[in-house]
Amino acid sequence: MSLLRRPSALPLWRDEITIDAADERYVTRRQFTKFLVLTSFGMVAGQAWIWVKALGAAPRSVWPEVVVARASEVAAGSVRFFTYPTPAEPCILIRRTNGEFTAFSRKCTHLSCAVYYAPARDRLECPCHEGYFSPATGRVLQGPPPRPLPRVALERRGDDIVAVRLAEGAEE
């Protein structure tokens, strides 16, 4: 009998590399680590792309002036929806019961759900996670939103209500 080769029905590699069919459904540490590394690399690459795009974006220095409503058409305690500064950015114009006009972005600062005005409670409400905002300043009254709503600066020109710029944060 030769010492170099064992007489066996199985090939030599089967003796040295044991593959059990029941173990094939489990993920090995090497496969899991490879998955984590590739996924992490993808996340870092995505964040780098967002950061590079943000660096390349020019700050807006000139805001468009848009007539959003006529004062005579908006009753006290009611709202008017419009977009500002681009058609992709929804906003809400509120005429409070005291006659004052205020306008804010409709995107909640928590998860971008649409906010609406509740005149009975005199507040802007986000139905997704019960976030509430002041209709006078846009500041957070309750809930998870981390920042106040972006305020749309308005000017009254005769009967026209004109949006002139977007101001970040609430004005007290």
C-alpha positions as CSV (number, residue, x, y, z in Angstrom):
1,M,0.0,0.0,0.0
2,S,1.3,3.4,-0.9
3,L,1.7,6.1,1.6
4,L,1.2,8.8,-1.0
5,R,-2.4,8.0,-1.9
6,R,-5.2,6.4,0.1
7,P,-7.4,4.1,-1.7
8,S,-10.8,5.8,-1.4
9,A,-13.9,6.2,-3.5
10,L,-13.8,10.0,-2.8
11,P,-11.4,12.4,-4.5
12,L,-8.5,13.7,-2.3
13,W,-9.9,17.2,-2.2
14,R,-13.1,16.0,-0.6
15,D,-11.1,14.5,2.3
16,E,-9.3,17.8,2.9
17,I,-12.2,20.3,2.3
18,T,-15.3,19.1,4.0
19,I,-18.4,20.5,2.6
20,D,-21.6,19.6,4.4
21,A,-24.7,20.4,2.5
22,A,-26.5,21.4,5.7
23,D,-23.9,24.1,6.4
24,E,-24.1,25.7,3.0
25,R,-27.2,27.7,4.0
26,Y,-25.3,29.6,6.6
27,V,-23.3,32.7,5.9
28,T,-19.6,32.5,6.7
29,R,-17.7,35.2,8.6
30,R,-15.8,36.0,5.4
31,Q,-19.0,36.5,3.4
32,F,-20.5,38.6,6.1
33,T,-17.4,40.8,6.4
34,K,-17.3,41.2,2.6
35,F,-20.9,42.3,2.6
36,L,-20.3,44.8,5.4
37,V,-17.2,46.3,3.7
38,L,-18.9,46.6,0.3
39,T,-22.1,48.1,1.8
40,S,-20.1,50.6,4.0
41,F,-18.1,51.6,0.9
42,G,-21.3,52.2,-1.0
43,M,-22.7,54.4,1.9
44,V,-19.4,56.4,2.1
45,A,-19.4,56.9,-1.7
46,G,-23.0,58.1,-1.6
47,Q,-22.3,60.5,1.2
48,A,-19.2,61.8,-0.6
49,W,-21.3,62.4,-3.7
50,I,-23.9,64.4,-1.7
51,W,-21.1,66.4,0.0
52,V,-19.4,67.2,-3.4
53,K,-22.7,68.3,-4.9
54,A,-23.4,70.5,-1.9
55,L,-20.0,72.2,-2.2
56,G,-20.6,72.9,-5.9
57,A,-24.0,74.4,-5.4
58,A,-24.0,78.1,-5.6
59,P,-25.8,79.9,-2.7
60,R,-29.0,81.6,-3.8
61,S,-28.3,85.4,-3.8
62,V,-31.4,86.5,-5.8
63,W,-34.8,85.3,-4.8
64,P,-37.7,85.4,-7.3
65,E,-40.6,87.7,-6.5
66,V,-43.8,85.8,-6.9
67,V,-47.4,87.0,-6.3
68,V,-48.9,84.2,-4.3
69,A,-52.4,85.6,-3.7
70,R,-54.6,88.7,-3.6
71,A,-55.3,89.7,0.0
72,S,-59.0,90.2,-0.8
73,E,-59.3,86.6,-1.9
74,V,-58.0,85.0,1.3
75,A,-60.5,85.1,4.2
76,A,-59.3,85.4,7.8
77,G,-58.5,81.9,9.2
78,S,-58.0,80.4,5.8
79,V,-55.0,79.2,3.8
80,R,-53.7,79.3,0.2
81,F,-51.2,76.8,-1.1
82,F,-48.4,77.9,-3.5
83,T,-44.9,76.9,-4.5
84,Y,-41.8,79.0,-3.8
85,P,-39.0,79.5,-4.9
86,T,-39.3,76.6,-7.4
87,P,-42.4,74.6,-8.5
88,A,-41.0,71.6,-6.6
89,E,-41.2,73.3,-3.1
90,P,-44.7,73.5,-1.6
91,C,-45.6,76.4,0.7
92,I,-48.6,77.5,2.7
93,L,-49.9,81.1,3.1
94,I,-52.0,81.6,6.2
95,R,-54.2,84.6,7.0
96,R,-54.6,84.5,10.7
97,T,-57.8,85.6,12.5
98,N,-56.1,89.0,13.3
99,G,-55.6,89.6,9.5
100,E,-51.8,89.0,9.6
101,F,-50.3,87.0,6.6
102,T,-47.6,84.4,7.3
103,A,-46.1,81.8,4.9
104,F,-44.0,78.8,5.5
105,S,-42.6,75.8,3.7
106,R,-45.1,72.9,3.8
107,K,-42.3,70.3,4.4
108,C,-42.0,69.3,8.0
109,T,-38.4,69.6,9.2
110,H,-38.6,66.1,10.7
111,L,-39.3,63.8,7.7
112,S,-40.7,66.2,5.1
113,C,-44.3,65.3,5.6
114,A,-46.8,67.9,4.4
115,V,-48.0,70.2,7.2
116,Y,-51.4,71.8,7.3
117,Y,-53.1,74.6,9.2
118,A,-55.6,73.7,11.9
119,P,-57.5,77.0,12.5
120,A,-59.4,75.6,15.5
121,R,-56.1,75.1,17.4
122,D,-54.3,77.9,15.6
123,R,-51.2,75.8,14.7
124,L,-49.5,74.1,11.8
125,E,-49.7,70.3,12.2
126,C,-47.7,67.5,10.8
127,P,-49.8,64.3,10.8
128,C,-47.0,61.9,10.4
129,H,-45.5,62.1,13.9
130,E,-47.6,64.8,15.7
131,G,-45.3,67.7,15.2
132,Y,-46.8,71.1,15.8
133,F,-45.6,74.5,14.7
134,S,-46.5,78.1,15.5
135,P,-48.4,79.8,12.7
136,A,-46.9,83.1,13.7
137,T,-43.2,82.2,13.7
138,G,-42.9,78.6,12.5
139,R,-41.1,77.5,15.7
140,V,-41.7,74.0,17.0
141,L,-44.4,73.8,19.6
142,Q,-44.3,70.0,20.1
143,G,-43.0,66.8,18.6
144,P,-39.9,65.5,17.0
145,P,-39.2,68.2,14.4
146,P,-35.6,69.4,15.1
147,R,-35.9,72.9,13.5
148,P,-38.6,75.5,12.8
149,L,-40.3,75.6,9.5
150,P,-38.5,77.8,6.8
151,R,-40.4,81.1,6.6
152,V,-41.3,82.7,3.4
153,A,-40.8,86.5,3.7
154,L,-43.9,88.4,2.3
155,E,-44.5,91.9,1.2
156,R,-47.9,93.5,0.6
157,R,-48.1,95.5,-2.6
158,G,-51.5,97.0,-2.9
159,D,-53.8,94.0,-2.9
160,D,-51.1,91.5,-3.9
161,I,-49.2,89.3,-1.4
162,V,-45.7,88.8,-2.8
163,A,-43.2,86.2,-1.7
164,V,-39.7,87.8,-1.8
165,R,-37.3,85.3,-0.1
166,L,-37.0,82.2,2.0
167,A,-35.7,82.7,5.5
168,E,-34.3,79.8,7.4
169,G,-35.5,79.5,11.0
170,A,-38.2,81.2,12.9
171,E,-38.2,84.9,13.6
172,E,-39.3,85.8,17.2
